[in-house]
Amino acid sequence: MSTIPGTQGYAAEAPDLLERYERMGFAGAHFAVLDLIEPPPLGVLDIGAGTGRDAAWFARRGDRVTAIEPTREMRDGAMALHPEPNIEWIDDCLPDLMSMRERTFDLVWMSAVWMHFDAKERSQMMTTVERLVRPGGALMISLRHGPIPEGRRMFDVGAEETAGLAHQFGFETVSAATFESTYAPGVTWDRLWFQKGLSAINRASKNKSPPDEPPSPSKA
Ligand SMILES: C[S@@+](CC[C@H](N)C(=O)[O-])C[C@H]1O[C@@H](n2cnc3c(N)ncnc32)[C@H](O)[C@@H]1O
């Protein structure tokens, strides 16, 4: 059994999930945040990328994608399904993501991953993630609520507590949406979109002095 926190159950279920997660499609899963995604090309970090459904959507529109997936059975299947050359697949894991230490991204994407971790790990993860988002960049976290699938390690993590933690690390909430799953009865989702240092950036642009006026014509 895997000792990486959060991965419990995924290796055994990979063949089924590689079919099920793909069937949902990117827009079906993420309609609540589609309008918030900046135009390409972005540097995107997809953590817990699963079947690569989301990584491939970004790659196809021209983004440079780094996809982190520690479950070998998911990662191998995802690479076979999505051979886009602008996806870099990496075997690494939260909470530390050691391989990403020196890197920053325009968008850090965490779809259905955050609720696999306990409170202490979530706090560690926010430290990790904060370093990975460039100033002004974005962070998407989705949270699943409802019956826990057998064999998985999952916690009921609230949207408010997640936003509170993100705010402590310099993120601001741009959007928070809650909706019922159209695929799994009894399951609801939160989709949270944060921006790093939004107020600091707005303040800086407001305080910017206007461009120099053109020199006035000399009076003869
Ligand atoms: C519910 S799936 C979500 C997959 C994909 N993001 C999606 O939305 O379809 C959760 C994924 O997170 C991965 N995962 C679990 N623990 C992890 C960890 N410690 N670090 C990174 N990824 C992890 C699992 O292997 C699995 O592929």
The ligand as an SDF file (V2000), in Angstrom:
LIG
                    3D

 27 29  0  0  0  0  0  0  0  0999 V2000
   -9.7610   12.7880   -6.9920 C   0  0  0  0  0  0  0  0  0  0  0  0
   -8.2780   12.6110   -7.9270 S   0  0  0  0  0  0  0  0  0  0  0  0
   -8.3310   14.1100   -8.9050 C   0  0  0  0  0  0  0  0  0  0  0  0
   -7.6250   13.9790  -10.2270 C   0  0  0  0  0  0  0  0  0  0  0  0
   -7.7170   15.2270  -11.1140 C   0  0  0  0  0  0  0  0  0  0  0  0
   -7.1110   16.3770  -10.4900 N   0  0  0  0  0  0  0  0  0  0  0  0
   -9.1650   15.5100  -11.4660 C   0  0  0  0  0  0  0  0  0  0  0  0
   -9.7150   16.5140  -11.0120 O   0  0  0  0  0  0  0  0  0  0  0  0
   -9.7490   14.6990  -12.1940 O   0  0  0  0  0  0  0  0  0  0  0  0
   -6.9760   12.9820   -6.7790 C   0  0  0  0  0  0  0  0  0  0  0  0
   -5.5810   12.7890   -7.3640 C   0  0  0  0  0  0  0  0  0  0  0  0
   -4.6410   13.3080   -6.4210 O   0  0  0  0  0  0  0  0  0  0  0  0
   -3.5320   12.4600   -6.3690 C   0  0  0  0  0  0  0  0  0  0  0  0
   -2.8750   12.5910   -5.0630 N   0  0  0  0  0  0  0  0  0  0  0  0
   -3.2030   11.9610   -3.9350 C   0  0  0  0  0  0  0  0  0  0  0  0
   -2.3300   12.2680   -2.9650 N   0  0  0  0  0  0  0  0  0  0  0  0
   -1.4390   13.1250   -3.4930 C   0  0  0  0  0  0  0  0  0  0  0  0
   -0.2710   13.7810   -2.9790 C   0  0  0  0  0  0  0  0  0  0  0  0
    0.1700   13.5730   -1.7330 N   0  0  0  0  0  0  0  0  0  0  0  0
    0.4030   14.6230   -3.7920 N   0  0  0  0  0  0  0  0  0  0  0  0
   -0.0260   14.8270   -5.0780 C   0  0  0  0  0  0  0  0  0  0  0  0
   -1.0970   14.2050   -5.6100 N   0  0  0  0  0  0  0  0  0  0  0  0
   -1.7950   13.3540   -4.8350 C   0  0  0  0  0  0  0  0  0  0  0  0
   -4.1300   11.0670   -6.5750 C   0  0  0  0  0  0  0  0  0  0  0  0
   -3.1510   10.1190   -6.9890 O   0  0  0  0  0  0  0  0  0  0  0  0
   -5.2050   11.3350   -7.6040 C   0  0  0  0  0  0  0  0  0  0  0  0
   -4.7340   11.1790   -8.9130 O   0  0  0  0  0  0  0  0  0  0  0  0
  1  2  1  0
  2  3  1  0
  2 10  1  0
  3  4  1  0
  4  5  1  0
  5  6  1  0
  5  7  1  0
  7  8  2  0
  7  9  1  0
 10 11  1  0
 11 12  1  0
 11 26  1  0
 12 13  1  0
 13 14  1  0
 13 24  1  0
 14 15  1  0
 14 23  1  0
 15 16  2  0
 16 17  1  0
 17 18  1  0
 17 23  2  0
 18 19  1  0
 18 20  2  0
 20 21  1  0
 21 22  2  0
 22 23  1  0
 24 25  1  0
 24 26  1  0
 26 27  1  0
M  CHG  2   2   1   9  -1
M  END
$$$$
